[in-house]
Amino acid sequence: MPIYEFKCKKCGLEFEKIFFSSDKKEAVPCPECKSKKTRKLISAFAGGKSGSGCGSCAATSCPPS
Ligand SMILES: [Zn+2]
């Protein structure tokens, strides 16, 4: 399922939201200040990698390059 990363224009919080099939078009309110002025940063797909690994290896603790 797709994961989208958002940044709140009001308070600057960055957060991720996993979308299920039917709620893609809804505005995504900031979990901190509830503002709907959020901007989508990137999209990625869950399932191809585990944890917070770098994406090019299976490890979840590879150092940042
Ligand atoms: Zn906010």
N, CA, C, O and the ligand as a Tripos MOL2 file, in Angstrom:
@<TRIPOS>MOLECULE
protein
  261   259    66     0     0
PROTEIN
NO_CHARGES

@<TRIPOS>ATOM
      1 N           0.8460   -1.1960    0.0000 N.3       1 MET1
      2 CA          0.0000    0.0000    0.0000 C.3       1 MET1
      3 C           0.8780    1.2400    0.0000 C.2       1 MET1
      4 O           1.9790    1.2280    0.5490 O.2       1 MET1
      5 N           0.4000    2.2880   -0.6030 N.am      2 PRO2
      6 CA          1.2440    3.4820   -0.7270 C.3       2 PRO2
      7 C           1.3760    4.2440    0.5750 C.2       2 PRO2
      8 O           0.4290    4.3590    1.3530 O.2       2 PRO2
      9 N           2.5590    4.7560    0.7890 N.am      3 ILE3
     10 CA          2.8050    5.6360    1.9260 C.3       3 ILE3
     11 C           3.1780    7.0010    1.3730 C.2       3 ILE3
     12 O           4.0500    7.1160    0.5120 O.2       3 ILE3
     13 N           2.5260    8.0100    1.8640 N.am      4 TYR4
     14 CA          2.8430    9.3560    1.4340 C.3       4 TYR4
     15 C           3.4100   10.1450    2.6010 C.2       4 TYR4
     16 O           2.9740   10.0130    3.7450 O.2       4 TYR4
     17 N           4.3850   10.9610    2.2790 N.am      5 GLU5
     18 CA          4.9680   11.8100    3.3110 C.3       5 GLU5
     19 C           4.4710   13.2350    3.0950 C.2       5 GLU5
     20 O           4.4850   13.7520    1.9770 O.2       5 GLU5
     21 N           4.0430   13.8440    4.1620 N.am      6 PHE6
     22 CA          3.4760   15.1850    4.0760 C.3       6 PHE6
     23 C           4.2420   16.1360    4.9680 C.2       6 PHE6
     24 O           4.8740   15.7410    5.9470 O.2       6 PHE6
     25 N           4.1650   17.4000    4.6000 N.am      7 LYS7
     26 CA          4.6840   18.4400    5.4760 C.3       7 LYS7
     27 C           3.6010   19.4810    5.6780 C.2       7 LYS7
     28 O           2.9830   19.9570    4.7250 O.2       7 LYS7
     29 N           3.3860   19.8200    6.9250 N.am      8 CYS8
     30 CA          2.3760   20.8030    7.2630 C.3       8 CYS8
     31 C           2.9180   22.1950    6.9800 C.2       8 CYS8
     32 O           4.0170   22.5470    7.4070 O.2       8 CYS8
     33 N           2.1260   22.9860    6.2490 N.am      9 LYS9
     34 CA          2.5740   24.3510    5.9430 C.3       9 LYS9
     35 C           2.3930   25.2830    7.1300 C.2       9 LYS9
     36 O           2.9730   26.3670    7.1790 O.2       9 LYS9
     37 N           1.5930   24.8520    8.0700 N.am     10 LYS10
     38 CA          1.2990   25.7390    9.1980 C.3      10 LYS10
     39 C           2.3410   25.6170   10.3040 C.2      10 LYS10
     40 O           2.8880   26.6180   10.7660 O.2      10 LYS10
     41 N           2.6150   24.3630   10.7300 N.am     11 CYS11
     42 CA          3.5350   24.1970   11.8540 C.3      11 CYS11
     43 C           4.8440   23.5330   11.4400 C.2      11 CYS11
     44 O           5.7800   23.4430   12.2350 O.2      11 CYS11
     45 N           4.9050   23.0710   10.2040 N.am     12 GLY12
     46 CA          6.1580   22.5270    9.7060 C.3      12 GLY12
     47 C           6.3860   21.0620   10.0170 C.2      12 GLY12
     48 O           7.4340   20.5120    9.6820 O.2      12 GLY12
     49 N           5.4270   20.4330   10.6480 N.am     13 LEU13
     50 CA          5.5780   19.0270   10.9980 C.3      13 LEU13
     51 C           5.5980   18.1550    9.7480 C.2      13 LEU13
     52 O           4.7910   18.3300    8.8350 O.2      13 LEU13
     53 N           6.5270   17.2220    9.7270 N.am     14 GLU14
     54 CA          6.5310   16.2310    8.6590 C.3      14 GLU14
     55 C           5.9790   14.9330    9.2050 C.2      14 GLU14
     56 O           6.3390   14.4980   10.2990 O.2      14 GLU14
     57 N           5.1060   14.3230    8.4360 N.am     15 PHE15
     58 CA          4.4990   13.0830    8.8910 C.3      15 PHE15
     59 C           4.1810   12.2000    7.7020 C.2      15 PHE15
     60 O           4.1110   12.6540    6.5590 O.2      15 PHE15
     61 N           3.9900   10.9250    8.0040 N.am     16 GLU16
     62 CA          3.6620    9.9720    6.9530 C.3      16 GLU16
     63 C           2.2510    9.4730    7.1440 C.2      16 GLU16
     64 O           1.7540    9.3780    8.2660 O.2      16 GLU16
     65 N           1.6190    9.1600    6.0510 N.am     17 LYS17
     66 CA          0.3030    8.5630    6.1460 C.3      17 LYS17
     67 C           0.2050    7.4200    5.1470 C.2      17 LYS17
     68 O           0.5600    7.5500    3.9750 O.2      17 LYS17
     69 N          -0.2780    6.3210    5.6420 N.am     18 ILE18
     70 CA         -0.5390    5.1770    4.7760 C.3      18 ILE18
     71 C          -1.9720    5.2700    4.2900 C.2      18 ILE18
     72 O          -2.9060    5.4080    5.0790 O.2      18 ILE18
     73 N          -2.1260    5.1930    2.9860 N.am     19 PHE19
     74 CA         -3.4610    5.2630    2.4270 C.3      19 PHE19
     75 C          -3.9890    3.8770    2.1190 C.2      19 PHE19
     76 O          -3.2810    3.0110    1.6050 O.2      19 PHE19
     77 N          -5.2240    3.7010    2.4430 N.am     20 PHE20
     78 CA         -5.9170    2.5140    1.9970 C.3      20 PHE20
     79 C          -6.6910    2.8870    0.7400 C.2      20 PHE20
     80 O          -6.6790    4.0420    0.3130 O.2      20 PHE20
     81 N          -7.3380    1.9380    0.1740 N.am     21 SER21
     82 CA         -7.8070    2.0990   -1.1980 C.3      21 SER21
     83 C          -8.7210    3.2920   -1.4370 C.2      21 SER21
     84 O          -8.6780    3.8820   -2.5170 O.2      21 SER21
     85 N          -9.5300    3.6580   -0.4850 N.am     22 SER22
     86 CA        -10.6190    4.5750   -0.8090 C.3      22 SER22
     87 C         -10.4220    6.0050   -0.3310 C.2      22 SER22
     88 O         -11.2630    6.8630   -0.6000 O.2      22 SER22
     89 N          -9.3290    6.2790    0.3720 N.am     23 ASP23
     90 CA         -9.2390    7.6160    0.9590 C.3      23 ASP23
     91 C          -8.1250    8.4720    0.3600 C.2      23 ASP23
     92 O          -7.6490    9.4090    1.0010 O.2      23 ASP23
     93 N          -7.7190    8.1610   -0.8370 N.am     24 LYS24
     94 CA         -6.6050    8.8790   -1.4540 C.3      24 LYS24
     95 C          -6.9060   10.3570   -1.6820 C.2      24 LYS24
     96 O          -6.0120   11.2010   -1.6210 O.2      24 LYS24
     97 N          -8.1540   10.6530   -1.9420 N.am     25 LYS25
     98 CA         -8.4690   12.0110   -2.3870 C.3      25 LYS25
     99 C          -8.8190   12.9410   -1.2400 C.2      25 LYS25
    100 O          -9.0550   14.1320   -1.4460 O.2      25 LYS25
    101 N          -8.8530   12.4080   -0.0570 N.am     26 GLU26
    102 CA         -9.1960   13.2600    1.0660 C.3      26 GLU26
    103 C          -8.0240   14.1350    1.4590 C.2      26 GLU26
    104 O          -6.8640   13.7460    1.3220 O.2      26 GLU26
    105 N          -8.3380   15.3040    1.9420 N.am     27 ALA27
    106 CA         -7.2960   16.1610    2.4950 C.3      27 ALA27
    107 C          -6.7250   15.4800    3.7230 C.2      27 ALA27
    108 O          -7.4360   14.8100    4.4720 O.2      27 ALA27
    109 N          -5.4340   15.6640    3.9140 N.am     28 VAL28
    110 CA         -4.7680   15.0270    5.0440 C.3      28 VAL28
    111 C          -4.4680   16.0730    6.0970 C.2      28 VAL28
    112 O          -3.5640   16.8890    5.9170 O.2      28 VAL28
    113 N          -5.1920   16.0640    7.1690 N.am     29 PRO29
    114 CA         -4.9560   17.0610    8.2080 C.3      29 PRO29
    115 C          -3.6900   16.7630    8.9880 C.2      29 PRO29
    116 O          -3.3300   15.6050    9.2010 O.2      29 PRO29
    117 N          -3.0300   17.8110    9.4060 N.am     30 CYS30
    118 CA         -1.8460   17.6740   10.2350 C.3      30 CYS30
    119 C          -2.2300   17.0430   11.5660 C.2      30 CYS30
    120 O          -3.1880   17.4820   12.2030 O.2      30 CYS30
    121 N          -1.5040   16.0290   11.9900 N.am     31 PRO31
    122 CA         -1.8380   15.3840   13.2650 C.3      31 PRO31
    123 C          -1.5100   16.2700   14.4590 C.2      31 PRO31
    124 O          -1.9700   16.0150   15.5720 O.2      31 PRO31
    125 N          -0.7300   17.2930   14.2310 N.am     32 GLU32
    126 CA         -0.3260   18.1550   15.3400 C.3      32 GLU32
    127 C          -1.2770   19.3340   15.5180 C.2      32 GLU32
    128 O          -1.7960   19.5610   16.6110 O.2      32 GLU32
    129 N          -1.5010   20.0820   14.4400 N.am     33 CYS33
    130 CA         -2.2920   21.3140   14.5650 C.3      33 CYS33
    131 C          -3.6250   21.2190   13.8310 C.2      33 CYS33
    132 O          -4.4270   22.1520   13.8480 O.2      33 CYS33
    133 N          -3.8460   20.0740   13.1870 N.am     34 LYS34
    134 CA         -5.1160   19.8030   12.4970 C.3      34 LYS34
    135 C          -5.3230   20.6440   11.2440 C.2      34 LYS34
    136 O          -6.3940   20.6030   10.6380 O.2      34 LYS34
    137 N          -4.3200   21.3950   10.8590 N.am     35 SER35
    138 CA         -4.4270   22.1540    9.6240 C.3      35 SER35
    139 C          -4.4930   21.2080    8.4380 C.2      35 SER35
    140 O          -3.8310   20.1700    8.4210 O.2      35 SER35
    141 N          -5.2940   21.5720    7.4510 N.am     36 LYS36
    142 CA         -5.3330   20.7700    6.2300 C.3      36 LYS36
    143 C          -4.4020   21.3280    5.1560 C.2      36 LYS36
    144 O          -4.3920   20.8520    4.0210 O.2      36 LYS36
    145 N          -3.6340   22.3270    5.5210 N.am     37 LYS37
    146 CA         -2.6840   22.8770    4.5580 C.3      37 LYS37
    147 C          -1.3920   22.0630    4.6080 C.2      37 LYS37
    148 O          -0.3620   22.5170    5.1050 O.2      37 LYS37
    149 N          -1.4850   20.8620    4.0820 N.am     38 THR38
    150 CA         -0.3360   19.9760    4.0820 C.3      38 THR38
    151 C           0.0930   19.7160    2.6500 C.2      38 THR38
    152 O          -0.7200   19.7570    1.7260 O.2      38 THR38
    153 N           1.3580   19.4510    2.4780 N.am     39 ARG39
    154 CA          1.9050   19.2430    1.1490 C.3      39 ARG39
    155 C           2.5160   17.8540    1.0650 C.2      39 ARG39
    156 O           3.2330   17.4220    1.9670 O.2      39 ARG39
    157 N           2.2280   17.1710   -0.0080 N.am     40 LYS40
    158 CA          2.7910   15.8440   -0.1910 C.3      40 LYS40
    159 C           4.2300   15.9680   -0.6660 C.2      40 LYS40
    160 O           4.5210   16.6830   -1.6250 O.2      40 LYS40
    161 N           5.1270   15.2620    0.0170 N.am     41 LEU41
    162 CA          6.5470   15.3670   -0.3160 C.3      41 LEU41
    163 C           6.9730   14.2680   -1.2720 C.2      41 LEU41
    164 O           7.4220   14.5500   -2.3830 O.2      41 LEU41
    165 N           6.8420   13.0620   -0.8660 N.am     42 ILE42
    166 CA          7.2730   11.9340   -1.6800 C.3      42 ILE42
    167 C           6.2670   10.8160   -1.5400 C.2      42 ILE42
    168 O           5.3930   10.8510   -0.6750 O.2      42 ILE42
    169 N           6.4000    9.8380   -2.3910 N.am     43 SER43
    170 CA          5.5840    8.6530   -2.2090 C.3      43 SER43
    171 C           6.4740    7.4290   -2.3220 C.2      43 SER43
    172 O           7.4670    7.4180   -3.0480 O.2      43 SER43
    173 N           6.0990    6.4300   -1.6020 N.am     44 ALA44
    174 CA          6.8580    5.1970   -1.6210 C.3      44 ALA44
    175 C           5.8680    4.0570   -1.4270 C.2      44 ALA44
    176 O           4.6910    4.2700   -1.1390 O.2      44 ALA44
    177 N           6.3640    2.8800   -1.5890 N.am     45 PHE45
    178 CA          5.4840    1.7500   -1.4080 C.3      45 PHE45
    179 C           5.9700    0.8640   -0.2800 C.2      45 PHE45
    180 O           7.1350    0.4650   -0.2420 O.2      45 PHE45
    181 N           5.0890    0.5670    0.6160 N.am     46 ALA46
    182 CA          5.4240   -0.3610    1.6850 C.3      46 ALA46
    183 C           5.4340   -1.7820    1.1390 C.2      46 ALA46
    184 O           4.7810   -2.0860    0.1410 O.2      46 ALA46
    185 N           6.1680   -2.6240    1.7960 N.am     47 GLY47
    186 CA          6.1760   -4.0250    1.4010 C.3      47 GLY47
    187 C           7.4520   -4.4240    0.6890 C.2      47 GLY47
    188 O           7.8470   -5.5890    0.7400 O.2      47 GLY47
    189 N           8.1070   -3.4800    0.0250 N.am     48 GLY48
    190 CA          9.3320   -3.8090   -0.6860 C.3      48 GLY48
    191 C          10.5410   -3.8080    0.2260 C.2      48 GLY48
    192 O          11.5670   -4.4160   -0.0800 O.2      48 GLY48
    193 N          10.4140   -3.1320    1.3270 N.am     49 LYS49
    194 CA         11.5220   -3.0980    2.2680 C.3      49 LYS49
    195 C          10.9670   -3.1650    3.6790 C.2      49 LYS49
    196 O           9.7870   -2.9080    3.9140 O.2      49 LYS49
    197 N          11.8260   -3.5090    4.5950 N.am     50 SER50
    198 CA         11.3600   -3.6610    5.9600 C.3      50 SER50
    199 C          11.9530   -2.5830    6.8480 C.2      50 SER50
    200 O          13.0590   -2.1020    6.6010 O.2      50 SER50
    201 N          11.2310   -2.2130    7.8620 N.am     51 GLY51
    202 CA         11.7400   -1.2610    8.8290 C.3      51 GLY51
    203 C          12.1100    0.0500    8.1660 C.2      51 GLY51
    204 O          11.4270    0.5130    7.2530 O.2      51 GLY51
    205 N          13.2000    0.6470    8.6350 N.am     52 SER52
    206 CA         13.6290    1.9260    8.0960 C.3      52 SER52
    207 C          14.9520    1.7830    7.3570 C.2      52 SER52
    208 O          15.7790    2.6940    7.3850 O.2      52 SER52
    209 N          15.1550    0.6710    6.7100 N.am     53 GLY53
    210 CA         16.3790    0.4410    5.9560 C.3      53 GLY53
    211 C          16.5040    1.4110    4.8070 C.2      53 GLY53
    212 O          15.5690    2.1470    4.4920 O.2      53 GLY53
    213 N          17.6590    1.4090    4.1870 N.am     54 CYS54
    214 CA         17.9310    2.4130    3.1680 C.3      54 CYS54
    215 C          17.2380    2.1130    1.8490 C.2      54 CYS54
    216 O          17.2040    2.9690    0.9650 O.2      54 CYS54
    217 N          16.6980    0.9440    1.6990 N.am     55 GLY55
    218 CA         16.0130    0.6080    0.4680 C.3      55 GLY55
    219 C          16.8810   -0.1830   -0.4900 C.2      55 GLY55
    220 O          16.3600   -0.8770   -1.3630 O.2      55 GLY55
    221 N          18.1900   -0.0930   -0.3460 N.am     56 SER56
    222 CA         19.0650   -0.8200   -1.2390 C.3      56 SER56
    223 C          19.6360   -2.0730   -0.5640 C.2      56 SER56
    224 O          20.3550   -2.8460   -1.1970 O.2      56 SER56
    225 N          19.3270   -2.2660    0.6780 N.am     57 CYS57
    226 CA         19.7250   -3.4580    1.3760 C.3      57 CYS57
    227 C          18.6330   -3.8430    2.3570 C.2      57 CYS57
    228 O          17.7290   -3.0530    2.6290 O.2      57 CYS57
    229 N          18.7110   -5.0100    2.8690 N.am     58 ALA58
    230 CA         17.6500   -5.5020    3.7360 C.3      58 ALA58
    231 C          17.8270   -5.0920    5.1910 C.2      58 ALA58
    232 O          16.9260   -5.2680    6.0120 O.2      58 ALA58
    233 N          18.9950   -4.5470    5.5010 N.am     59 ALA59
    234 CA         19.2570   -4.1860    6.8730 C.3      59 ALA59
    235 C          18.4190   -3.0000    7.3170 C.2      59 ALA59
    236 O          18.0340   -2.1600    6.5040 O.2      59 ALA59
    237 N          18.1490   -2.9370    8.5690 N.am     60 THR60
    238 CA         17.3950   -1.7900    9.0810 C.3      60 THR60
    239 C          18.2970   -0.8100    9.8090 C.2      60 THR60
    240 O          17.8270    0.1900   10.3510 O.2      60 THR60
    241 N          19.5730   -1.0910    9.8210 N.am     61 SER61
    242 CA         20.4790   -0.2320   10.5660 C.3      61 SER61
    243 C          21.6960    0.1870    9.7550 C.2      61 SER61
    244 O          22.7380    0.5180   10.3210 O.2      61 SER61
    245 N          21.5680    0.1750    8.4380 N.am     62 CYS62
    246 CA         22.7200    0.5900    7.6330 C.3      62 CYS62
    247 C          22.9730    2.0810    7.8350 C.2      62 CYS62
    248 O          22.0330    2.8710    7.9210 O.2      62 CYS62
    249 N          24.2390    2.4580    7.9080 N.am     63 PRO63
    250 CA         24.5410    3.8660    8.1980 C.3      63 PRO63
    251 C          24.1860    4.7770    7.0240 C.2      63 PRO63
    252 O          24.2530    4.3550    5.8700 O.2      63 PRO63
    253 N          23.8150    6.0010    7.3080 N.am     64 PRO64
    254 CA         23.5370    6.9300    6.2200 C.3      64 PRO64
    255 C          24.8030    7.2810    5.4540 C.2      64 PRO64
    256 O          25.8740    7.4230    6.0430 O.2      64 PRO64
    257 N          24.6810    7.4160    4.1840 N.am     65 SER65
    258 CA         25.8630    7.7030    3.3790 C.3      65 SER65
    259 C          25.9680    9.2110    3.1230 C.2      65 SER65
    260 O          26.9010    9.6610    2.4590 O.2      65 SER65
    261 ZN          0.6360   21.3220   11.5500 Zn       66 ZN66
@<TRIPOS>BOND
     1     1     2 1
     2     2     3 1
     3     3     4 2
     4     3     5 am
     5     5     6 1
     6     6     7 1
     7     7     8 2
     8     7     9 am
     9     9    10 1
    10    10    11 1
    11    11    12 2
    12    11    13 am
    13    13    14 1
    14    14    15 1
    15    15    16 2
    16    15    17 am
    17    17    18 1
    18    18    19 1
    19    19    20 2
    20    19    21 am
    21    21    22 1
    22    22    23 1
    23    23    24 2
    24    23    25 am
    25    25    26 1
    26    26    27 1
    27    27    28 2
    28    27    29 am
    29    29    30 1
    30    30    31 1
    31    31    32 2
    32    31    33 am
    33    33    34 1
    34    34    35 1
    35    35    36 2
    36    35    37 am
    37    37    38 1
    38    38    39 1
    39    39    40 2
    40    39    41 am
    41    41    42 1
    42    42    43 1
    43    43    44 2
    44    43    45 am
    45    45    46 1
    46    46    47 1
    47    47    48 2
    48    47    49 am
    49    49    50 1
    50    50    51 1
    51    51    52 2
    52    51    53 am
    53    53    54 1
    54    54    55 1
    55    55    56 2
    56    55    57 am
    57    57    58 1
    58    58    59 1
    59    59    60 2
    60    59    61 am
    61    61    62 1
    62    62    63 1
    63    63    64 2
    64    63    65 am
    65    65    66 1
    66    66    67 1
    67    67    68 2
    68    67    69 am
    69    69    70 1
    70    70    71 1
    71    71    72 2
    72    71    73 am
    73    73    74 1
    74    74    75 1
    75    75    76 2
    76    75    77 am
    77    77    78 1
    78    78    79 1
    79    79    80 2
    80    79    81 am
    81    81    82 1
    82    82    83 1
    83    83    84 2
    84    83    85 am
    85    85    86 1
    86    86    87 1
    87    87    88 2
    88    87    89 am
    89    89    90 1
    90    90    91 1
    91    91    92 2
    92    91    93 am
    93    93    94 1
    94    94    95 1
    95    95    96 2
    96    95    97 am
    97    97    98 1
    98    98    99 1
    99    99   100 2
   100    99   101 am
   101   101   102 1
   102   102   103 1
   103   103   104 2
   104   103   105 am
   105   105   106 1
   106   106   107 1
   107   107   108 2
   108   107   109 am
   109   109   110 1
   110   110   111 1
   111   111   112 2
   112   111   113 am
   113   113   114 1
   114   114   115 1
   115   115   116 2
   116   115   117 am
   117   117   118 1
   118   118   119 1
   119   119   120 2
   120   119   121 am
   121   121   122 1
   122   122   123 1
   123   123   124 2
   124   123   125 am
   125   125   126 1
   126   126   127 1
   127   127   128 2
   128   127   129 am
   129   129   130 1
   130   130   131 1
   131   131   132 2
   132   131   133 am
   133   133   134 1
   134   134   135 1
   135   135   136 2
   136   135   137 am
   137   137   138 1
   138   138   139 1
   139   139   140 2
   140   139   141 am
   141   141   142 1
   142   142   143 1
   143   143   144 2
   144   143   145 am
   145   145   146 1
   146   146   147 1
   147   147   148 2
   148   147   149 am
   149   149   150 1
   150   150   151 1
   151   151   152 2
   152   151   153 am
   153   153   154 1
   154   154   155 1
   155   155   156 2
   156   155   157 am
   157   157   158 1
   158   158   159 1
   159   159   160 2
   160   159   161 am
   161   161   162 1
   162   162   163 1
   163   163   164 2
   164   163   165 am
   165   165   166 1
   166   166   167 1
   167   167   168 2
   168   167   169 am
   169   169   170 1
   170   170   171 1
   171   171   172 2
   172   171   173 am
   173   173   174 1
   174   174   175 1
   175   175   176 2
   176   175   177 am
   177   177   178 1
   178   178   179 1
   179   179   180 2
   180   179   181 am
   181   181   182 1
   182   182   183 1
   183   183   184 2
   184   183   185 am
   185   185   186 1
   186   186   187 1
   187   187   188 2
   188   187   189 am
   189   189   190 1
   190   190   191 1
   191   191   192 2
   192   191   193 am
   193   193   194 1
   194   194   195 1
   195   195   196 2
   196   195   197 am
   197   197   198 1
   198   198   199 1
   199   199   200 2
   200   199   201 am
   201   201   202 1
   202   202   203 1
   203   203   204 2
   204   203   205 am
   205   205   206 1
   206   206   207 1
   207   207   208 2
   208   207   209 am
   209   209   210 1
   210   210   211 1
   211   211   212 2
   212   211   213 am
   213   213   214 1
   214   214   215 1
   215   215   216 2
   216   215   217 am
   217   217   218 1
   218   218   219 1
   219   219   220 2
   220   219   221 am
   221   221   222 1
   222   222   223 1
   223   223   224 2
   224   223   225 am
   225   225   226 1
   226   226   227 1
   227   227   228 2
   228   227   229 am
   229   229   230 1
   230   230   231 1
   231   231   232 2
   232   231   233 am
   233   233   234 1
   234   234   235 1
   235   235   236 2
   236   235   237 am
   237   237   238 1
   238   238   239 1
   239   239   240 2
   240   239   241 am
   241   241   242 1
   242   242   243 1
   243   243   244 2
   244   243   245 am
   245   245   246 1
   246   246   247 1
   247   247   248 2
   248   247   249 am
   249   249   250 1
   250   250   251 1
   251   251   252 2
   252   251   253 am
   253   253   254 1
   254   254   255 1
   255   255   256 2
   256   255   257 am
   257   257   258 1
   258   258   259 1
   259   259   260 2
@<TRIPOS>SUBSTRUCTURE
     1 MET1         2 RESIDUE 1 A MET
     2 PRO2         6 RESIDUE 1 A PRO
     3 ILE3        10 RESIDUE 1 A ILE
     4 TYR4        14 RESIDUE 1 A TYR
     5 GLU5        18 RESIDUE 1 A GLU
     6 PHE6        22 RESIDUE 1 A PHE
     7 LYS7        26 RESIDUE 1 A LYS
     8 CYS8        30 RESIDUE 1 A CYS
     9 LYS9        34 RESIDUE 1 A LYS
    10 LYS10       38 RESIDUE 1 A LYS
    11 CYS11       42 RESIDUE 1 A CYS
    12 GLY12       46 RESIDUE 1 A GLY
    13 LEU13       50 RESIDUE 1 A LEU
    14 GLU14       54 RESIDUE 1 A GLU
    15 PHE15       58 RESIDUE 1 A PHE
    16 GLU16       62 RESIDUE 1 A GLU
    17 LYS17       66 RESIDUE 1 A LYS
    18 ILE18       70 RESIDUE 1 A ILE
    19 PHE19       74 RESIDUE 1 A PHE
    20 PHE20       78 RESIDUE 1 A PHE
    21 SER21       82 RESIDUE 1 A SER
    22 SER22       86 RESIDUE 1 A SER
    23 ASP23       90 RESIDUE 1 A ASP
    24 LYS24       94 RESIDUE 1 A LYS
    25 LYS25       98 RESIDUE 1 A LYS
    26 GLU26      102 RESIDUE 1 A GLU
    27 ALA27      106 RESIDUE 1 A ALA
    28 VAL28      110 RESIDUE 1 A VAL
    29 PRO29      114 RESIDUE 1 A PRO
    30 CYS30      118 RESIDUE 1 A CYS
    31 PRO31      122 RESIDUE 1 A PRO
    32 GLU32      126 RESIDUE 1 A GLU
    33 CYS33      130 RESIDUE 1 A CYS
    34 LYS34      134 RESIDUE 1 A LYS
    35 SER35      138 RESIDUE 1 A SER
    36 LYS36      142 RESIDUE 1 A LYS
    37 LYS37      146 RESIDUE 1 A LYS
    38 THR38      150 RESIDUE 1 A THR
    39 ARG39      154 RESIDUE 1 A ARG
    40 LYS40      158 RESIDUE 1 A LYS
    41 LEU41      162 RESIDUE 1 A LEU
    42 ILE42      166 RESIDUE 1 A ILE
    43 SER43      170 RESIDUE 1 A SER
    44 ALA44      174 RESIDUE 1 A ALA
    45 PHE45      178 RESIDUE 1 A PHE
    46 ALA46      182 RESIDUE 1 A ALA
    47 GLY47      186 RESIDUE 1 A GLY
    48 GLY48      190 RESIDUE 1 A GLY
    49 LYS49      194 RESIDUE 1 A LYS
    50 SER50      198 RESIDUE 1 A SER
    51 GLY51      202 RESIDUE 1 A GLY
    52 SER52      206 RESIDUE 1 A SER
    53 GLY53      210 RESIDUE 1 A GLY
    54 CYS54      214 RESIDUE 1 A CYS
    55 GLY55      218 RESIDUE 1 A GLY
    56 SER56      222 RESIDUE 1 A SER
    57 CYS57      226 RESIDUE 1 A CYS
    58 ALA58      230 RESIDUE 1 A ALA
    59 ALA59      234 RESIDUE 1 A ALA
    60 THR60      238 RESIDUE 1 A THR
    61 SER61      242 RESIDUE 1 A SER
    62 CYS62      246 RESIDUE 1 A CYS
    63 PRO63      250 RESIDUE 1 A PRO
    64 PRO64      254 RESIDUE 1 A PRO
    65 SER65      258 RESIDUE 1 A SER
    66 ZN66       261 GROUP 0 **** ****
